[in-house]
């Protein structure tokens, strides 16, 4: 089992839910591997394309989750 998620360097509610999910999966005998994506390190790139400044400013969250 692999869990992949964007990593913004903070721990909040979603991370706590995932921690619990890992407990349940491992308790059921699954091996769990985490794969994080360091979102801030991506800069203004989305799906391998540099996003122009004006477009980025209008929808930064959208592009970060792409």
mmCIF file of the N, C-alpha and C atoms, coordinates in Angstrom:
data_MODEL
# 
_entry.id   MODEL 
# 
loop_
_atom_site.group_PDB 
_atom_site.id 
_atom_site.type_symbol 
_atom_site.label_atom_id 
_atom_site.label_alt_id 
_atom_site.label_comp_id 
_atom_site.label_asym_id 
_atom_site.label_entity_id 
_atom_site.label_seq_id 
_atom_site.pdbx_PDB_ins_code 
_atom_site.Cartn_x 
_atom_site.Cartn_y 
_atom_site.Cartn_z 
_atom_site.occupancy 
_atom_site.B_iso_or_equiv 
_atom_site.pdbx_formal_charge 
_atom_site.auth_seq_id 
_atom_site.auth_comp_id 
_atom_site.auth_asym_id 
_atom_site.auth_atom_id 
_atom_site.pdbx_PDB_model_num 
ATOM 1   N N  . UNK A 1 1  ? 0.852  -1.164 0.000   1.00 0.00 ? 1  UNK A N  1 
ATOM 2   C CA . UNK A 1 1  ? 0.000  0.000  0.000   1.00 0.00 ? 1  UNK A CA 1 
ATOM 3   C C  . UNK A 1 1  ? 0.897  1.225  0.000   1.00 0.00 ? 1  UNK A C  1 
ATOM 4   N N  . UNK A 1 2  ? 0.578  2.189  -0.808  1.00 0.00 ? 2  UNK A N  1 
ATOM 5   C CA . UNK A 1 2  ? 1.339  3.431  -0.856  1.00 0.00 ? 2  UNK A CA 1 
ATOM 6   C C  . UNK A 1 2  ? 0.379  4.596  -0.659  1.00 0.00 ? 2  UNK A C  1 
ATOM 7   N N  . UNK A 1 3  ? 0.771  5.547  0.154   1.00 0.00 ? 3  UNK A N  1 
ATOM 8   C CA . UNK A 1 3  ? 0.006  6.771  0.339   1.00 0.00 ? 3  UNK A CA 1 
ATOM 9   C C  . UNK A 1 3  ? 0.853  7.908  -0.217  1.00 0.00 ? 3  UNK A C  1 
ATOM 10  N N  . UNK A 1 4  ? 0.319  8.633  -1.186  1.00 0.00 ? 4  UNK A N  1 
ATOM 11  C CA . UNK A 1 4  ? 1.016  9.785  -1.763  1.00 0.00 ? 4  UNK A CA 1 
ATOM 12  C C  . UNK A 1 4  ? 0.193  11.026 -1.464  1.00 0.00 ? 4  UNK A C  1 
ATOM 13  N N  . UNK A 1 5  ? 0.874  12.078 -1.011  1.00 0.00 ? 5  UNK A N  1 
ATOM 14  C CA . UNK A 1 5  ? 0.159  13.315 -0.706  1.00 0.00 ? 5  UNK A CA 1 
ATOM 15  C C  . UNK A 1 5  ? 1.082  14.504 -0.893  1.00 0.00 ? 5  UNK A C  1 
ATOM 16  N N  . UNK A 1 6  ? 0.501  15.662 -1.166  1.00 0.00 ? 6  UNK A N  1 
ATOM 17  C CA . UNK A 1 6  ? 1.324  16.861 -1.228  1.00 0.00 ? 6  UNK A CA 1 
ATOM 18  C C  . UNK A 1 6  ? 1.829  17.198 0.162   1.00 0.00 ? 6  UNK A C  1 
ATOM 19  N N  . UNK A 1 7  ? 3.060  17.652 0.257   1.00 0.00 ? 7  UNK A N  1 
ATOM 20  C CA . UNK A 1 7  ? 3.641  17.987 1.550   1.00 0.00 ? 7  UNK A CA 1 
ATOM 21  C C  . UNK A 1 7  ? 3.985  19.464 1.575   1.00 0.00 ? 7  UNK A C  1 
ATOM 22  N N  . UNK A 1 8  ? 3.263  20.205 2.418   1.00 0.00 ? 8  UNK A N  1 
ATOM 23  C CA . UNK A 1 8  ? 3.500  21.633 2.566   1.00 0.00 ? 8  UNK A CA 1 
ATOM 24  C C  . UNK A 1 8  ? 4.330  21.923 3.808   1.00 0.00 ? 8  UNK A C  1 
ATOM 25  N N  . UNK A 1 9  ? 4.791  20.871 4.499   1.00 0.00 ? 9  UNK A N  1 
ATOM 26  C CA . UNK A 1 9  ? 5.622  21.055 5.675   1.00 0.00 ? 9  UNK A CA 1 
ATOM 27  C C  . UNK A 1 9  ? 4.861  21.371 6.941   1.00 0.00 ? 9  UNK A C  1 
ATOM 28  N N  . UNK A 1 10 ? 3.559  21.147 6.947   1.00 0.00 ? 10 UNK A N  1 
ATOM 29  C CA . UNK A 1 10 ? 2.756  21.368 8.147   1.00 0.00 ? 10 UNK A CA 1 
ATOM 30  C C  . UNK A 1 10 ? 1.970  20.100 8.461   1.00 0.00 ? 10 UNK A C  1 
ATOM 31  N N  . UNK A 1 11 ? 1.563  19.977 9.708   1.00 0.00 ? 11 UNK A N  1 
ATOM 32  C CA . UNK A 1 11 ? 0.736  18.834 10.110  1.00 0.00 ? 11 UNK A CA 1 
ATOM 33  C C  . UNK A 1 11 ? -0.608 19.372 10.562  1.00 0.00 ? 11 UNK A C  1 
ATOM 34  N N  . UNK A 1 12 ? -1.646 18.894 9.930   1.00 0.00 ? 12 UNK A N  1 
ATOM 35  C CA . UNK A 1 12 ? -3.001 19.322 10.263  1.00 0.00 ? 12 UNK A CA 1 
ATOM 36  C C  . UNK A 1 12 ? -3.932 18.132 10.319  1.00 0.00 ? 12 UNK A C  1 
ATOM 37  N N  . UNK A 1 13 ? -5.202 18.392 10.161  1.00 0.00 ? 13 UNK A N  1 
ATOM 38  C CA . UNK A 1 13 ? -6.222 17.359 10.270  1.00 0.00 ? 13 UNK A CA 1 
ATOM 39  C C  . UNK A 1 13 ? -6.060 16.224 9.286   1.00 0.00 ? 13 UNK A C  1 
ATOM 40  N N  . UNK A 1 14 ? -5.714 16.541 8.046   1.00 0.00 ? 14 UNK A N  1 
ATOM 41  C CA . UNK A 1 14 ? -5.574 15.499 7.024   1.00 0.00 ? 14 UNK A CA 1 
ATOM 42  C C  . UNK A 1 14 ? -4.446 14.545 7.379   1.00 0.00 ? 14 UNK A C  1 
ATOM 43  N N  . UNK A 1 15 ? -3.334 15.093 7.876   1.00 0.00 ? 15 UNK A N  1 
ATOM 44  C CA . UNK A 1 15 ? -2.208 14.248 8.262   1.00 0.00 ? 15 UNK A CA 1 
ATOM 45  C C  . UNK A 1 15 ? -2.571 13.341 9.426   1.00 0.00 ? 15 UNK A C  1 
ATOM 46  N N  . UNK A 1 16 ? -3.376 13.836 10.348  1.00 0.00 ? 16 UNK A N  1 
ATOM 47  C CA . UNK A 1 16 ? -3.808 13.008 11.480  1.00 0.00 ? 16 UNK A CA 1 
ATOM 48  C C  . UNK A 1 16 ? -4.713 11.874 11.009  1.00 0.00 ? 16 UNK A C  1 
ATOM 49  N N  . UNK A 1 17 ? -5.569 12.150 10.049  1.00 0.00 ? 17 UNK A N  1 
ATOM 50  C CA . UNK A 1 17 ? -6.424 11.105 9.479   1.00 0.00 ? 17 UNK A CA 1 
ATOM 51  C C  . UNK A 1 17 ? -5.561 10.055 8.785   1.00 0.00 ? 17 UNK A C  1 
ATOM 52  N N  . UNK A 1 18 ? -4.559 10.501 8.029   1.00 0.00 ? 18 UNK A N  1 
ATOM 53  C CA . UNK A 1 18 ? -3.687 9.552  7.339   1.00 0.00 ? 18 UNK A CA 1 
ATOM 54  C C  . UNK A 1 18 ? -2.878 8.717  8.333   1.00 0.00 ? 18 UNK A C  1 
ATOM 55  N N  . UNK A 1 19 ? -2.436 9.317  9.426   1.00 0.00 ? 19 UNK A N  1 
ATOM 56  C CA . UNK A 1 19 ? -1.724 8.546  10.451  1.00 0.00 ? 19 UNK A CA 1 
ATOM 57  C C  . UNK A 1 19 ? -2.604 7.418  10.977  1.00 0.00 ? 19 UNK A C  1 
ATOM 58  N N  . UNK A 1 20 ? -3.862 7.721  11.210  1.00 0.00 ? 20 UNK A N  1 
ATOM 59  C CA . UNK A 1 20 ? -4.800 6.699  11.697  1.00 0.00 ? 20 UNK A CA 1 
ATOM 60  C C  . UNK A 1 20 ? -5.029 5.629  10.632  1.00 0.00 ? 20 UNK A C  1 
ATOM 61  N N  . UNK A 1 21 ? -5.134 6.053  9.383   1.00 0.00 ? 21 UNK A N  1 
ATOM 62  C CA . UNK A 1 21 ? -5.311 5.108  8.287   1.00 0.00 ? 21 UNK A CA 1 
ATOM 63  C C  . UNK A 1 21 ? -4.131 4.143  8.212   1.00 0.00 ? 21 UNK A C  1 
ATOM 64  N N  . UNK A 1 22 ? -2.927 4.655  8.378   1.00 0.00 ? 22 UNK A N  1 
ATOM 65  C CA . UNK A 1 22 ? -1.736 3.812  8.363   1.00 0.00 ? 22 UNK A CA 1 
ATOM 66  C C  . UNK A 1 22 ? -1.803 2.794  9.499   1.00 0.00 ? 22 UNK A C  1 
ATOM 67  N N  . UNK A 1 23 ? -2.205 3.226  10.682  1.00 0.00 ? 23 UNK A N  1 
ATOM 68  C CA . UNK A 1 23 ? -2.350 2.294  11.815  1.00 0.00 ? 23 UNK A CA 1 
ATOM 69  C C  . UNK A 1 23 ? -3.291 1.152  11.459  1.00 0.00 ? 23 UNK A C  1 
ATOM 70  N N  . UNK A 1 24 ? -4.426 1.494  10.881  1.00 0.00 ? 24 UNK A N  1 
ATOM 71  C CA . UNK A 1 24 ? -5.427 0.482  10.534  1.00 0.00 ? 24 UNK A CA 1 
ATOM 72  C C  . UNK A 1 24 ? -4.884 -0.462 9.461   1.00 0.00 ? 24 UNK A C  1 
ATOM 73  N N  . UNK A 1 25 ? -4.260 0.101  8.432   1.00 0.00 ? 25 UNK A N  1 
ATOM 74  C CA . UNK A 1 25 ? -3.731 -0.735 7.352   1.00 0.00 ? 25 UNK A CA 1 
ATOM 75  C C  . UNK A 1 25 ? -2.629 -1.666 7.851   1.00 0.00 ? 25 UNK A C  1 
ATOM 76  N N  . UNK A 1 26 ? -1.706 -1.121 8.641   1.00 0.00 ? 26 UNK A N  1 
ATOM 77  C CA . UNK A 1 26 ? -0.634 -1.962 9.173   1.00 0.00 ? 26 UNK A CA 1 
ATOM 78  C C  . UNK A 1 26 ? -1.180 -3.006 10.136  1.00 0.00 ? 26 UNK A C  1 
ATOM 79  N N  . UNK A 1 27 ? -2.189 -2.639 10.898  1.00 0.00 ? 27 UNK A N  1 
ATOM 80  C CA . UNK A 1 27 ? -2.817 -3.585 11.800  1.00 0.00 ? 27 UNK A CA 1 
ATOM 81  C C  . UNK A 1 27 ? -3.486 -4.734 11.063  1.00 0.00 ? 27 UNK A C  1 
ATOM 82  N N  . UNK A 1 28 ? -3.876 -4.479 9.817   1.00 0.00 ? 28 UNK A N  1 
ATOM 83  C CA . UNK A 1 28 ? -4.503 -5.517 8.986   1.00 0.00 ? 28 UNK A CA 1 
ATOM 84  C C  . UNK A 1 28 ? -3.463 -6.295 8.185   1.00 0.00 ? 28 UNK A C  1 
ATOM 85  N N  . UNK A 1 29 ? -2.170 -6.005 8.437   1.00 0.00 ? 29 UNK A N  1 
ATOM 86  C CA . UNK A 1 29 ? -1.119 -6.769 7.792   1.00 0.00 ? 29 UNK A CA 1 
ATOM 87  C C  . UNK A 1 29 ? -0.532 -6.166 6.529   1.00 0.00 ? 29 UNK A C  1 
ATOM 88  N N  . UNK A 1 30 ? -0.926 -4.947 6.189   1.00 0.00 ? 30 UNK A N  1 
ATOM 89  C CA . UNK A 1 30 ? -0.389 -4.300 4.988   1.00 0.00 ? 30 UNK A CA 1 
ATOM 90  C C  . UNK A 1 30 ? 0.922  -3.591 5.309   1.00 0.00 ? 30 UNK A C  1 
ATOM 91  N N  . UNK A 1 31 ? 1.809  -3.565 4.339   1.00 0.00 ? 31 UNK A N  1 
ATOM 92  C CA . UNK A 1 31 ? 3.022  -2.759 4.448   1.00 0.00 ? 31 UNK A CA 1 
ATOM 93  C C  . UNK A 1 31 ? 2.717  -1.415 3.787   1.00 0.00 ? 31 UNK A C  1 
ATOM 94  N N  . UNK A 1 32 ? 2.942  -0.335 4.502   1.00 0.00 ? 32 UNK A N  1 
ATOM 95  C CA . UNK A 1 32 ? 2.605  1.000  3.999   1.00 0.00 ? 32 UNK A CA 1 
ATOM 96  C C  . UNK A 1 32 ? 3.887  1.783  3.737   1.00 0.00 ? 32 UNK A C  1 
ATOM 97  N N  . UNK A 1 33 ? 3.948  2.414  2.580   1.00 0.00 ? 33 UNK A N  1 
ATOM 98  C CA . UNK A 1 33 ? 5.072  3.269  2.219   1.00 0.00 ? 33 UNK A CA 1 
ATOM 99  C C  . UNK A 1 33 ? 4.537  4.667  1.932   1.00 0.00 ? 33 UNK A C  1 
ATOM 100 N N  . UNK A 1 34 ? 5.184  5.668  2.512   1.00 0.00 ? 34 UNK A N  1 
ATOM 101 C CA . UNK A 1 34 ? 4.801  7.063  2.281   1.00 0.00 ? 34 UNK A CA 1 
ATOM 102 C C  . UNK A 1 34 ? 5.603  7.633  1.127   1.00 0.00 ? 34 UNK A C  1 
ATOM 103 N N  . UNK A 1 35 ? 4.937  8.364  0.266   1.00 0.00 ? 35 UNK A N  1 
ATOM 104 C CA . UNK A 1 35 ? 5.592  9.117  -0.789  1.00 0.00 ? 35 UNK A CA 1 
ATOM 105 C C  . UNK A 1 35 ? 5.076  10.545 -0.697  1.00 0.00 ? 35 UNK A C  1 
ATOM 106 N N  . UNK A 1 36 ? 5.973  11.465 -0.377  1.00 0.00 ? 36 UNK A N  1 
ATOM 107 C CA . UNK A 1 36 ? 5.572  12.863 -0.260  1.00 0.00 ? 36 UNK A CA 1 
ATOM 108 C C  . UNK A 1 36 ? 6.060  13.675 -1.445  1.00 0.00 ? 36 UNK A C  1 
ATOM 109 N N  . UNK A 1 37 ? 5.305  14.678 -1.788  1.00 0.00 ? 37 UNK A N  1 
ATOM 110 C CA . UNK A 1 37 ? 5.686  15.604 -2.847  1.00 0.00 ? 37 UNK A CA 1 
ATOM 111 C C  . UNK A 1 37 ? 5.928  16.948 -2.187  1.00 0.00 ? 37 UNK A C  1 
ATOM 112 N N  . UNK A 1 38 ? 7.171  17.428 -2.213  1.00 0.00 ? 38 UNK A N  1 
ATOM 113 C CA . UNK A 1 38 ? 7.534  18.703 -1.604  1.00 0.00 ? 38 UNK A CA 1 
ATOM 114 C C  . UNK A 1 38 ? 7.006  19.832 -2.483  1.00 0.00 ? 38 UNK A C  1 
ATOM 115 N N  . UNK A 1 39 ? 5.787  20.263 -2.205  1.00 0.00 ? 39 UNK A N  1 
ATOM 116 C CA . UNK A 1 39 ? 5.101  21.223 -3.066  1.00 0.00 ? 39 UNK A CA 1 
ATOM 117 C C  . UNK A 1 39 ? 5.834  22.558 -3.172  1.00 0.00 ? 39 UNK A C  1 
ATOM 118 N N  . UNK A 1 40 ? 6.297  23.161 -2.058  1.00 0.00 ? 40 UNK A N  1 
ATOM 119 C CA . UNK A 1 40 ? 7.000  24.441 -2.208  1.00 0.00 ? 40 UNK A CA 1 
ATOM 120 C C  . UNK A 1 40 ? 8.226  24.356 -3.125  1.00 0.00 ? 40 UNK A C  1 
ATOM 121 N N  . UNK A 1 41 ? 8.891  23.210 -3.150  1.00 0.00 ? 41 UNK A N  1 
ATOM 122 C CA . UNK A 1 41 ? 10.077 23.059 -3.998  1.00 0.00 ? 41 UNK A CA 1 
ATOM 123 C C  . UNK A 1 41 ? 9.734  23.051 -5.490  1.00 0.00 ? 41 UNK A C  1 
ATOM 124 N N  . UNK A 1 42 ? 8.474  22.825 -5.827  1.00 0.00 ? 42 UNK A N  1 
ATOM 125 C CA . UNK A 1 42 ? 8.068  22.796 -7.227  1.00 0.00 ? 42 UNK A CA 1 
ATOM 126 C C  . UNK A 1 42 ? 8.045  24.187 -7.852  1.00 0.00 ? 42 UNK A C  1 
ATOM 127 N N  . UNK A 1 43 ? 7.932  25.218 -7.016  1.00 0.00 ? 43 UNK A N  1 
ATOM 128 C CA . UNK A 1 43 ? 7.851  26.582 -7.551  1.00 0.00 ? 43 UNK A CA 1 
ATOM 129 C C  . UNK A 1 43 ? 6.584  26.772 -8.349  1.00 0.00 ? 43 UNK A C  1 
ATOM 130 N N  . UNK A 1 44 ? 6.678  27.536 -9.418  1.00 0.00 ? 44 UNK A N  1 
ATOM 131 C CA . UNK A 1 44 ? 5.519  27.812 -10.262 1.00 0.00 ? 44 UNK A CA 1 
ATOM 132 C C  . UNK A 1 44 ? 5.449  26.850 -11.427 1.00 0.00 ? 44 UNK A C  1 
ATOM 133 N N  . UNK A 1 45 ? 5.596  25.564 -11.130 1.00 0.00 ? 45 UNK A N  1 
ATOM 134 C CA . UNK A 1 45 ? 5.461  24.532 -12.154 1.00 0.00 ? 45 UNK A CA 1 
ATOM 135 C C  . UNK A 1 45 ? 4.231  23.698 -11.824 1.00 0.00 ? 45 UNK A C  1 
ATOM 136 N N  . UNK A 1 46 ? 3.518  23.335 -12.846 1.00 0.00 ? 46 UNK A N  1 
ATOM 137 C CA . UNK A 1 46 ? 2.363  22.470 -12.686 1.00 0.00 ? 46 UNK A CA 1 
ATOM 138 C C  . UNK A 1 46 ? 2.375  21.470 -13.832 1.00 0.00 ? 46 UNK A C  1 
ATOM 139 N N  . UNK A 1 47 ? 2.277  20.204 -13.511 1.00 0.00 ? 47 UNK A N  1 
ATOM 140 C CA . UNK A 1 47 ? 2.333  19.110 -14.480 1.00 0.00 ? 47 UNK A CA 1 
ATOM 141 C C  . UNK A 1 47 ? 3.470  19.292 -15.482 1.00 0.00 ? 47 UNK A C  1 
ATOM 142 N N  . UNK A 1 48 ? 4.636  19.743 -14.969 1.00 0.00 ? 48 UNK A N  1 
ATOM 143 C CA . UNK A 1 48 ? 5.817  19.878 -15.799 1.00 0.00 ? 48 UNK A CA 1 
ATOM 144 C C  . UNK A 1 48 ? 5.900  21.139 -16.636 1.00 0.00 ? 48 UNK A C  1 
ATOM 145 N N  . UNK A 1 49 ? 4.993  22.088 -16.419 1.00 0.00 ? 49 UNK A N  1 
ATOM 146 C CA . UNK A 1 49 ? 4.954  23.314 -17.221 1.00 0.00 ? 49 UNK A CA 1 
ATOM 147 C C  . UNK A 1 49 ? 5.135  24.512 -16.295 1.00 0.00 ? 49 UNK A C  1 
ATOM 148 N N  . UNK A 1 50 ? 5.980  25.477 -16.700 1.00 0.00 ? 50 UNK A N  1 
ATOM 149 C CA . UNK A 1 50 ? 6.108  26.722 -15.948 1.00 0.00 ? 50 UNK A CA 1 
ATOM 150 C C  . UNK A 1 50 ? 4.859  27.563 -16.170 1.00 0.00 ? 50 UNK A C  1 
ATOM 151 N N  . UNK A 1 51 ? 4.251  28.023 -15.071 1.00 0.00 ? 51 UNK A N  1 
ATOM 152 C CA . UNK A 1 51 ? 3.029  28.817 -15.152 1.00 0.00 ? 51 UNK A CA 1 
ATOM 153 C C  . UNK A 1 51 ? 3.417  30.297 -15.056 1.00 0.00 ? 51 UNK A C  1 
ATOM 154 N N  . UNK A 1 52 ? 2.967  31.141 -15.992 1.00 0.00 ? 52 UNK A N  1 
ATOM 155 C CA . UNK A 1 52 ? 3.291  32.564 -15.949 1.00 0.00 ? 52 UNK A CA 1 
ATOM 156 C C  . UNK A 1 52 ? 2.806  33.218 -14.645 1.00 0.00 ? 52 UNK A C  1 
ATOM 157 N N  . UNK A 1 53 ? 3.518  34.247 -14.200 1.00 0.00 ? 53 UNK A N  1 
ATOM 158 C CA . UNK A 1 53 ? 3.211  34.911 -12.923 1.00 0.00 ? 53 UNK A CA 1 
ATOM 159 C C  . UNK A 1 53 ? 1.755  35.345 -12.813 1.00 0.00 ? 53 UNK A C  1 
ATOM 160 N N  . UNK A 1 54 ? 1.226  36.012 -13.846 1.00 0.00 ? 54 UNK A N  1 
ATOM 161 C CA . UNK A 1 54 ? -0.146 36.533 -13.751 1.00 0.00 ? 54 UNK A CA 1 
ATOM 162 C C  . UNK A 1 54 ? -1.169 35.404 -13.637 1.00 0.00 ? 54 UNK A C  1 
ATOM 163 N N  . UNK A 1 55 ? -0.941 34.318 -14.321 1.00 0.00 ? 55 UNK A N  1 
ATOM 164 C CA . UNK A 1 55 ? -1.853 33.167 -14.251 1.00 0.00 ? 55 UNK A CA 1 
ATOM 165 C C  . UNK A 1 55 ? -1.735 32.506 -12.880 1.00 0.00 ? 55 UNK A C  1 
ATOM 166 N N  . UNK A 1 56 ? -0.502 32.352 -12.391 1.00 0.00 ? 56 UNK A N  1 
ATOM 167 C CA . UNK A 1 56 ? -0.258 31.743 -11.084 1.00 0.00 ? 56 UNK A CA 1 
ATOM 168 C C  . UNK A 1 56 ? -0.977 32.516 -9.984  1.00 0.00 ? 56 UNK A C  1 
ATOM 169 N N  . UNK A 1 57 ? -0.838 33.835 -10.000 1.00 0.00 ? 57 UNK A N  1 
ATOM 170 C CA . UNK A 1 57 ? -1.459 34.670 -8.952  1.00 0.00 ? 57 UNK A CA 1 
ATOM 171 C C  . UNK A 1 57 ? -2.976 34.493 -8.901  1.00 0.00 ? 57 UNK A C  1 
ATOM 172 N N  . UNK A 1 58 ? -3.578 34.260 -10.038 1.00 0.00 ? 58 UNK A N  1 
ATOM 173 C CA . UNK A 1 58 ? -5.037 34.120 -10.085 1.00 0.00 ? 58 UNK A CA 1 
ATOM 174 C C  . UNK A 1 58 ? -5.540 32.768 -9.602  1.00 0.00 ? 58 UNK A C  1 
ATOM 175 N N  . UNK A 1 59 ? -4.650 31.764 -9.562  1.00 0.00 ? 59 UNK A N  1 
ATOM 176 C CA . UNK A 1 59 ? -5.124 30.421 -9.197  1.00 0.00 ? 59 UNK A CA 1 
ATOM 177 C C  . UNK A 1 59 ? -4.001 29.559 -8.622  1.00 0.00 ? 59 UNK A C  1 
ATOM 178 N N  . UNK A 1 60 ? -3.210 30.119 -7.705  1.00 0.00 ? 60 UNK A N  1 
ATOM 179 C CA . UNK A 1 60 ? -2.052 29.392 -7.164  1.00 0.00 ? 60 UNK A CA 1 
ATOM 180 C C  . UNK A 1 60 ? -2.441 28.049 -6.542  1.00 0.00 ? 60 UNK A C  1 
ATOM 181 N N  . UNK A 1 61 ? -3.497 28.002 -5.751  1.00 0.00 ? 61 UNK A N  1 
ATOM 182 C CA . UNK A 1 61 ? -3.898 26.749 -5.107  1.00 0.00 ? 61 UNK A CA 1 
ATOM 183 C C  . UNK A 1 61 ? -4.301 25.699 -6.140  1.00 0.00 ? 61 UNK A C  1 
ATOM 184 N N  . UNK A 1 62 ? -4.958 26.119 -7.168  1.00 0.00 ? 62 UNK A N  1 
ATOM 185 C CA . UNK A 1 62 ? -5.356 25.182 -8.229  1.00 0.00 ? 62 UNK A CA 1 
ATOM 186 C C  . UNK A 1 62 ? -4.125 24.522 -8.839  1.00 0.00 ? 62 UNK A C  1 
ATOM 187 N N  . UNK A 1 63 ? -3.144 25.345 -9.205  1.00 0.00 ? 63 UNK A N  1 
ATOM 188 C CA . UNK A 1 63 ? -1.945 24.791 -9.842  1.00 0.00 ? 63 UNK A CA 1 
ATOM 189 C C  . UNK A 1 63 ? -1.139 23.946 -8.882  1.00 0.00 ? 63 UNK A C  1 
ATOM 190 N N  . UNK A 1 64 ? -1.080 24.296 -7.610  1.00 0.00 ? 64 UNK A N  1 
ATOM 191 C CA . UNK A 1 64 ? -0.320 23.491 -6.652  1.00 0.00 ? 64 UNK A CA 1 
ATOM 192 C C  . UNK A 1 64 ? -0.895 22.088 -6.524  1.00 0.00 ? 64 UNK A C  1 
ATOM 193 N N  . UNK A 1 65 ? -2.198 21.966 -6.624  1.00 0.00 ? 65 UNK A N  1 
ATOM 194 C CA . UNK A 1 65 ? -2.807 20.641 -6.491  1.00 0.00 ? 65 UNK A CA 1 
ATOM 195 C C  . UNK A 1 65 ? -2.845 19.867 -7.791  1.00 0.00 ? 65 UNK A C  1 
ATOM 196 N N  . UNK A 1 66 ? -2.438 20.488 -8.876  1.00 0.00 ? 66 UNK A N  1 
ATOM 197 C CA . UNK A 1 66 ? -2.359 19.774 -10.153 1.00 0.00 ? 66 UNK A CA 1 
ATOM 198 C C  . UNK A 1 66 ? -1.192 18.819 -10.077 1.00 0.00 ? 66 UNK A C  1 
# 
